[in-house]
Amino acid sequence: MAEVFFLPVEKAATPRKVMFKLLEELIVEELFAGCNTVAIKIHIGERGNTTYVHPSYVAAVVSWLRERGFDAFVTDTTTLYVGPRSTAISCMEVAAENGFTLESLGAPFIVADGLKGEDGVLYKCEWIKGHVVEIARAFYEADAILVVSHGKGHGMTGFGGAIKNLSMGCVTKATKRYQHSPYRPFLAFPELCTGCGECVKACAQKAVTLVEGKPVFRYEQCISCGGCVVRCPTHALAVPEDAIEEFNRRVGWVAAAVVDAFRKWRKPVAYITVAEQITKLCDCVPKPNEIVARDVGFLASTDPVAVDCASIDLIEEYMYPEYGGFANLNGVDPKLHLREASARGAGELEYVLVKL
């Protein structure tokens, strides 16, 4: 079973002490021996969001690496959806607004997948048919990777942590689209449609138009985000019945492909999860997010599946009673994508928790 180190919030001191302790317990200096450049993968948070991992934790990681002779850069990828982070330029602007600057971090912020989110390295794996995973180029060019995740709820995967950070956060737009494609909307109940146009307003991709008072979808432009379905006031729109399950399967498959690629490319990886400000939804929500649990603490492992499983189990112990666990929170099994990733070698579902 994989080891997961856990530093409870009540034993945490400064961000520097927290991150130094976790990195030393993981023996990262030995793990990264012989490496020069380390990519620190984070989620910079959407414009307007306030609950992403605070830059002070990332700055502490940079400091630890620099003190041991490693070069480092902080990185994230562009979004599939049109918005404040859909290009490298706008992504860097949001990063700066949210506190991820050279001055605050001690290292530069670099967008991993290029100017338009299309710069990647193809990696073919046997369990994904009809698509070759495209991993953002900066991860291919780095010598080692440190994935820093925020443990929280997620509307489509139930839980967002290290595996989600790999599957969506380390790939280009093409592979993001592959994962989202099962969630394709359609007019399921025409008799309920009033032609109000809310679906048109909801679509930043301009993939929905009204024709004779009914929505028509341009699927070549649709990114299968489900925004129009959520916005429909009469519930006339729907997605395929197995869409959420297929989406989670693909998230697990892609994460496993990324892990497999890092192994084949001989890139050591370590994972840290910050379980503070635990929210119902992900850090892509462009506003202050609903807090669903007390702060838990900090977890670290060299196994992304194990660190996510431990995060879910611990957070559910700290979750406010009215929310009833991650599966109830957003109506999605939070370990479905983890089981898929584990089945393809990304990590272990069973773990040993080492309390610090």
N, C-alpha and C positions, 0 to 999 in steps of 0.2 A: 504493500500500500504506500501511496505517496505521502510525504510529510508536508503539512501545512503549518507554518508558524503563525501564531495569533498573539497580538499585543492588544489587550483590552483597553478601551478608551480611558478607563480610570487610572491606568498605569502609564498613559502617554504623557509626555512632557512637551517639549518644543518639536516642531516639524523636523528640525535637524536631528534631534535625538531619536525620534521615531524611525526615520528613514535609515539613519546610520545603523541602528539596532537590527532592523530587518535585513539590510544588505549584508551585514556581518554574519547573521545567523544563516543566511543562504550561501555563505562563502562565495559571494559573487566575484571577489578579487581572484580567487582560484578558478572559478567557472569561466571568467572572461580572460584568463591568462593567454597571452599571445595576441590579443585583440588590440586594436588601436581606436577605431571609431565606434561609438555606441549610439544607437538610435533609441531615444526615449519616447515611446509611443504613448500619447495621451489623447483625451478628448477635450478640445478647447472650450466646449460649451457653445450653445447657440447664442446669438445676440439677444439679450434680454433675460437669459437664464442666469441663475445665481448659485446653483447647487453642484456644479462640476467640481472636480478635485482642485483645491486651492493651489495657485502657483507656488506658494511657499513650500509645499511638499516636493514639487518638481525641482525647485531651486536647491533643496537639500540633497536630492539625488544627484544633480549636476555637481554639487560641491564635493560629495563623496567620491564620485568618479574622477573628478579633476585632481583631488588630493592624492589619488593613487595612480596618476599618470595617464588616465584614459582621456581621449578627446570625446566630446559628446555634442549631440544636437537634439533638440526637442521637435517632435513631428506629429502630424495628423494628416488625414486625407480630405479631399473635397467631398461634398455631398452629391448624391444622385439627384435630389430634388433641386429645383431652382430656388435660390434664396441667398442669404448673406454669406454662405460658405461654399458656394457652388463652383468658384474658380479659386486659383491660388491667390490672386490679388485680394479678393474679398475675404478669403479665409485668413490671410495674414492680417487684414484689418481687424477682423473680429478677435483674433488671437491677441492682438495688442490691446484692444478695448477690454478684454477679459483678464488682462494682467500678464500675459505670456510674452514678455519682451526680453531682449538681450540684457537690458539693465536689471530686470527683476530675476531672471533665471540664471544669468552667468553663462548662457549658451544661446546660440541662435535658434529661432523657430524656422523650420523648413517644411514646406508642403511636400509630402512624399510622392504624390502621383502627378506632379507637373502642373503646368499652367491651367489646363482644362480638365484635369482628372483622368487623363488618358495615357500617361506615361508609366508603363509597367513592363514586367518580365513575365512571359508566359510559362506556366507550369502545368503539365498534364499529369493527372492522377487517374488510376484505374476505376475509382468508384464514382466519378462524375462523367456521365455520358453526354455528348453533344455540346460540351463547353470546356474550354481550357481556361483554368484560373489564371487571372492576370494580377500579379502581386506588385504593389507600388514600388517603383524603381529604387527609392531611397533605402528600403529594407534590404534589397538585393546588394546594394553597394556598401551598406554598413557591415562592420565585422561582428557585431553582437547587438542584441535587442533587449531592452528592458521595457516591459509593458506595464504601465501604471493605469489602473482602471478604477472607476467609481462603481461600487456595488449599489444597485438600485433596481426598481421595477422597470418593466418595459411592456408596452402595449402589445407587441407582437411575439416576443420571446418569453414573456413572463418575468424574466430576470435579465439584466444586462451587466456583464462583467468581463472577464478576460477573454472568453470564447467569442463573445460578440465584438470585442475590441479587435480580435484577430480577423474574424470573418468579414465584417463590414469596414473596419478601420484600417486594414492593411492591404486593401485591394483597390483597383481602379473602378471607374464607373461601370465598365462592361460587366465586371463580376458582381458588383452591387445590383445591377439590373437583373442578372441571372437569378440572384437570390430572391428578389422581389417579384419576379414575373408570375409566379403562381397566384398572386393576389390581384388578378386582373378583374376589374369591375364590369358589371353588365346590368342592363335593365331587366331585373328579375320579375317585377310585378308592374307591368305597364298600367294596369287599372288604378294603381295607387299614385301614379305620377301626375302632378298638377301643372307641370311645366314652369315651376317657380324659378328655375335657373340657379338654385343654390349650388348645384354640382358644378356648373360652369364657373361660378365665382370661386369655388374651392380649389380649382385646378390651376396651379401656377404654371403647369406645362402647356396650358391651352390645348389640352387633348380632348376636351368635351365641348360640344356645341349643341344647340337646340335646333332640331329640324321638325317643323310642324308640331312644336310644343313638346317634343320628346328628346331625351339626350342621345346623342350619337357620339361614339368614342373613336378617336384616332389612335389606335393601339400602337402605331409606330412612334408616337410621341408620349404615350402613357408610360409612367414609371411604376405603376402598380403599387402606389403608396396607400390607397384606400381612403384618401382624404374626402373624395366625393361621396363615398358610401357613408362615412361618419356624418358628413354635413347634411345629407338628404333628410328633410324633416318628416317625410311620409314613409321612409324605409322601402322605397321602390327599388333602390339599387342593392346589389349584393355582389359577393365574390363567390367563386366555386366552393362547394361544401368542404372540401379537404384542403383549402388554400392555406390555412394557418399551419396545419400539420406539414404540408409540403414545404412551406417557407422555412419552418424550423429544421426540417431535414436538410435543406440546402445550406442553412446557416452552419449546421454541424459539419456537413461535408466540406464546405469551403474552409472552415477553421482547421479541420484536419489536414486539408491540402496545404494550408499555409505552414502549419507545424511540420509537416512532412518535408516541405521545401526548405525550411530553415535547417532541418537535420541534414538533408542531402547537400545543402550548400555549406554545411559545417559552421552554422551560426548559433552560438549558445544564446539561450533565452531565459530570462527570469521574470516573474510576475509578482506585482504588488497590487493589492486591492484596498482601497480606502472605503470603509463602511461608516461614513459620516453623512449627515444630511441625506438620509435614505428616502428617496422619493418614489412616488407611484409610477411615474413615467421617466423616460430617458432624458439625458442632458441636451437633446435636440429640441426640446420644448422651449419656445422663445419667450418664456415668462417664468416668474417664480413658481416652483413646482410644489405639489402637495407632499408634505413630510408624513411618512407612514410608520416610522419606527424611531426609537431612541438610538443615539449614536452607539455603535458597537465597538469599533476599533479598527485594527489594521491587520491584514493577512498577507502572507508571502509564501511562494512555492516556486519550484521549477516545473510544476505540472499545472497547466491552465484549467483542466477539467476539475481536478481536485480542489484548487483554490476557489472555483466557482461553487462547487458542491458545499464546501465548508462555509462559504459566505452566505449561501441561501439558508443553510441550517442554523447558523448563528443569528442572522438577521431575523429569522422567524421567531426566535426566542425573545427578541427585543421589540417585535412588532406590536403596535397598539392593538388591543383585542378586537376593536371594531373592523379591522381589515382582514383578519382571519387567514393570513398566509399569502404567499405569492400567487398560488393557483387561483385563489379567490379574488385577489387584487385586480387582475386584468383578464381573468377567465382563460388563462393559458398555463399549461403545465411548464413550470420554469426549468425543468430538467430534461425536457424532450430534446432540445438541441444539444445538450451535454451528452446524452446517451448516444446520439448519432455521431458526435465527435469522438467519443470514447471508443465506439465500435470500430472506428477507422484509425485507431492508434494515437489519437491526440493526447490521451491521458487516462487517468483512472478515476472511476466514480467513488471508490472507497479511499479513505484517507486516514491518516493519524494526525490528530490535532496536537501540536506542541505549544502549550501556553507559556508565554514569556513573562 
